[in-house]
Amino acid sequence: MIRKYTLQDINSVLDIWLTSSIKAHDFVPAEFWVSQVGNMRDIYIPASKTYVIERDSKIVGFYSLYENMLAAIFVLPEYQGQGIGKQLIAHAKEQCPELTLNVYTENVSSYQFYLSQGFTVVSEQVCEHTDHMEYTMNSNT
C-alpha cells in the first residue's frame, strides 16, 4: 500500500534512507550519509511531498517529490528486486508525469533501473555535495 507520509513515519523513512544510501553509494564515505540525516529530517523531507509503501504494516520504501524532481526513492535492501521500486515510480509519475532525477554514474544498478522505467539521460555533471559524477534523467511519459 502506498500512502502519504506522516510525521510518525520519520524514523522509518530516515532509517531506510540511511541504510539504502550507504549500500547504493558505497563509493561515497558512509560518514557523509550519516552527516546528512539531520538535513533529511529537518529540511528535505518537510520541503517535499513524500509517500511511503508498506508491506505487512511495515514501511519498506518511500519516495519524495520536490516540484518535478524525484528527489529521493529508496527501498530497504532486503525488499529490493520485488517490484516495489517500480510501484513507487509508477505512483510518482501519477503525481507528476514529467519527472527529473539525478543518479550517480557509479550507481549502475539504479541507473539501469531508471532506464528500464522510461528515463533518459539529459546531462552529466559533478554532484556539488560529493564531487562524484551524476546523470540528470527525465521521464518519457
NORVENGI-V505260 format. One record per residue. N is the residue number from 1. PHI is phi in whole degrees, 0 to 359 (none if undefined). OMEGA is omega in whole degrees, -180 to 180 (* if undefined). Layout:
n = <N/N>
phi = <PHI/PHI>
omega = <OMEGA/OMEGA>
This chain:
n = <1/2/3/4/5/6/7/8/9/10/11/12/13/14/15/16/17/18/19/20/21/22/23/24/25/26/27/28/29/30/31/32/33/34/35/36/37/38/39/40/41/42/43/44/45/46/47/48/49/50/51/52/53/54/55/56/57/58/59/60/61/62/63/64/65/66/67/68/69/70/71/72/73/74/75/76/77/78/79/80/81/82/83/84/85/86/87/88/89/90/91/92/93/94/95/96/97/98/99/100/101/102/103/104/105/106/107/108/109/110/111/112/113/114/115/116/117/118/119/120/121/122/123/124/125/126/127/128/129/130/131/132/133/134/135/136/137/138/139/140/141>
phi = <none/258/216/294/297/236/302/293/273/303/295/297/298/296/297/298/300/293/301/289/296/297/290/286/241/292/276/252/305/304/301/299/296/300/291/264/302/300/295/298/293/264/241/290/295/298/277/250/269/242/232/244/238/246/228/52/63/238/287/242/190/200/219/230/252/234/57/261/264/280/285/204/209/217/230/308/308/288/253/290/82/247/88/293/299/297/297/295/298/300/295/298/293/293/284/211/300/248/261/237/211/242/218/296/298/283/270/298/295/292/303/297/300/296/302/293/262/92/267/230/285/245/197/223/205/271/292/293/272/239/65/259/290/218/260/259/234/240/279/249/250>
omega = <175/179/177/175/172/-179/179/-178/-169/-177/177/-180/180/178/179/-179/-177/180/-178/180/180/-179/-175/-175/-177/177/175/-180/-180/-180/178/-178/178/-179/-177/-178/180/179/177/-177/-169/-174/-168/-180/179/-178/-173/167/-174/178/179/175/-177/170/180/178/178/176/-177/179/178/168/179/175/170/-170/180/-180/170/-171/-180/169/-175/176/177/-177/-178/178/179/-180/-179/178/-178/178/178/178/-180/178/-180/179/180/179/175/-180/-175/-174/-180/-177/171/176/173/178/178/179/180/179/-171/-177/177/177/179/178/-179/175/-178/-179/173/177/176/-180/176/176/178/-177/177/176/-177/-177/-173/-176/174/180/177/173/163/-178/176/176/179/-180/*>
